[in-house]
Amino acid sequence: MSDSIVSHNGAEAHVQLRPRSPGQRAWLRFKANRRGYVSLWIFMVLFVFSMCAEILSNDKPILVQYQGSFYFPIIKNYPETLFGGDFDTEADYNDAYLKDRLTKNGNWVWYAPNRYSYDTINFATEHPNPAPPSAENFLGTDDRGRDVLARLIYGFRLSVLFALALTVVATVIGIIAGALQGYLGGRFDLFSQRVIEVWSSMPELYLLIIFSSIFQPSVLLLIVLLALFGWMGLADYVRAEFLRGRNMDYVKAARALGVSNRAIMLRHLLPNSMVSVITFLPFRISGSILALTSLDFLGLGVPPTTPSLGELLAQGKDNIEAWWLSMTTFGVLVSTLLLLIFIGEALREALDVRRS
């Protein structure tokens, strides 16, 4: 690759540039897709902010300066007696008496921008719960008096972390299963395909209902159950790539040189099959978020006290007049899925080697 550069005296000089690697060319193609590139930045900013949810939305102050000493209630629990209260229990920083103690005589408090956590109940609302948006609760409260904005922030973080964990687990299982099927082939491939056909015909929703009635609902249980069914779609693509690549000349040459099967699979076949894996990652993440939201909406997901987008949607269904419940949650969910879809489309175009 070469470029023409015009010097100061008008002469044209050809400078030999170093050829770009395939990864660099893919990144340039991804950046050329402005919608996907901007969506990636927006999603990353939202995710980083959600990871700081305790700083953005919390009923505990970030920093307290009391009688010349500094305290960090967001990190450590302090008894009420430390600030002049009467009880040895954890200080309630929303109590009017404690607020007065912490803001007089040169004392000061640094609160989070939103002074509610996901499980904080506002007992001082002027309207019955669910209360509409106000200066105290920017997006209103749910049917139990909890701040909707706080539950959206924490629920978004939980959904993304859950989707990332489920995608990683299911992808690893799918890569291993598809690689073994495609490389070994023969009877092992036929037997594995029959097992996958039987396993994929299992009623996933019924199994979730059964397990949710037997075990205590938790995020870990959901990841395990959904990962048991989520790897099969990806395994098909990896299997096809390994079936196509195992008869290539470079693989036959590696076998003739005595390279082990494990080295051939990891060094030669797996990198060539990662294009389809990487392409489907954003779509799998969006599907995982939608699966968690659907299960929480049906009451089969995380425990009721856990902040969840699906639980807020269920409250919006039960309280039609409380438009702030369904509209805000629907906006967060749709925006997240759209960002991931735009990223996936840009990634698919970037990894398409037929594009210049």
HUTA-V151512 format. One line per field, one symbol per residue. ss: DSSP state (A for helix, B for strand, O for the rest). psi: psi as a letter, one per 30 degrees, with the letter a starting at -180 (. if undefined). burial: 1 if it has 9 or more other C-alpha atoms within 8 Angstrom, else 0. Layout:
# HUTA-V151512
ss = ???
psi = ???
burial = ???
This chain:
# HUTA-V151512
ss = OBBBBBOOOOOBBBBBOOOOOAAAAAAAAAAAOAAAAAAAAAAAAAAAAAAOAAAABOOOOOBBBBOOBBBOOOOOOOBAAAAOOOOOOBOOOOOAAAAAAAOOOOOBBBOOOBOOOOOOBOOOOOOOOOOOOOOOOOOOBOOOOBBAAAAAAAAAAAAAAAAAAAAAAAAAAAAAAAAAAAAAOAAAAAAAAAAAAAAAOOOAAAAAAAAAAAOOOOAAAAAAAAAAAAOAAAAAAAAAAAAAAOOOAAAAAAAAOOOOAAAAAAAAAAAAAAAAAAAAAAAAAAAAAAAAAAAAAAOOOOOOOOOOAAAAAAAAAAOOOOAAAAAAAAAAAAAAAAAAAAAAAAAAAAOOOOOO
psi = kllkkkafgfkkkkkjlkkkleeeeeeeeeffjeeeeeeeeeeeeeeeeefhefeejkfklekkjjhflkkiffekkklfffggaflglkkjffkeeeeeefglhgllkjllejhklfgkkjfgkflkkkklklfejegalafggkkeeefeeeeeeeeeeeeeeeeeeeeeeeeeeeeeeeeeabeeeeeeeeeeeeeffkjeeeeeeeeffelkkleeeeeeeefffffeeeeeeeeeeeeeffglefeeeeeffgkleeeeeeeeeeefffeeeeefeeeeeeeeeeeeeeeeefggbllefkkkeeeeeeeeefiefiffeeeeeeeeeeeeeeeeeeeeeeeeeefjffk.
burial = 00000000000000000000000011111110101110110110001011001111111111111100000111000011101000000010100001101110001110110111111100000000111110001011111011111111111111110111111011101111111111101001110100010000000000011001000011100110111011110111111111101100001101100010001111011110111110111111110110011111100111000011111111110000011111011101100110111111111111100000
